[in-house]
Amino acid sequence: MQLADHPARRRLSAALENLSATFRGMTAHPDEHNCDCHWGSSEELALLKTPDVELEPDLLRRSWEAVDWTDHAAVLRRILPQFAAELVAGRVNPLYDALEEAGYSFARGRWQQWPEEHAGPVREFLHAWWAQSLTDPDAVVPAHRVFVLCAEASGTVGPWLAAWENHTGPLSDHRLAEAAAEWEYELLGDRLPWRVGWYEHDEEKLRTDLAAWLLDHAATRLRESNAPEDLQHRIRLLGLTDEDRWTDPHWPGHRY
């Protein structure tokens, strides 16, 4: 299959085009303001109140990172087409928790409460990007990083894990093993493998839901796909607690 014909790539391209069409002409609120010293100049702020002007990368970053907009939702709608394209292209650094912060920006905008004609394209973009990260061999951003953004943007791991169950095959299994290897250290310490930045999110539920899914579903896939044996044991240990866990012969010796 040619790369251009990859179904997940086509779906993601359509989702990005729909975002651009849906949010064309959007602007920040006319009375929006921010600190000249800490955020940027009045000329830069004016660009957020001007529709469809591409922002230079640093201004785009400051716009989605800022936590003190009066109307964050309006700012998010203004920048969303460009922001989403930058995310998919990997130009929002997937290291240093930048994608977690990007997920918080979606959450602060309360996009799930927008009218369906606005919320629907955002939902489809997130689902399309998630599917592409699992099934496209040339996906730019690691799947486990996309997962964290989607979880933080939506406040739940449920739909993203359900989609992972439906995407089977060697590549999706390989990316499951990569994610499990990234997450096992924190999960074995009874901690979520990323920082929850939005106060409405239930961190403990996110952790327990993720750990339960790894035990109930992922463990079988890891075994059947011949994932490293030590990784399989570390996921198995999530089903043990307290002394039973750290005295198990396969305890990896983690220190917290």
Secondary structure by P-SEA (a helix, b strand, c coil): ccccccaaaaaaaaaaaaaaaaaccccccccccccccccccaaaaaaaacccccccaaaaaaaaaccccccaaaaaaaaaaaaaaaaaacccccccaaaaaaaaaaaaaccccccccaaaaaaaaaaaaaaaaaccccccccaaaaaaaaaaacccaaaaaaaaaacccaaaaaaaaaaaaacaaaaaacccccccccccccaaaaaaaaaaaaaccaaaaaaaacccaaaaaaaaaccccccccccccccccccc
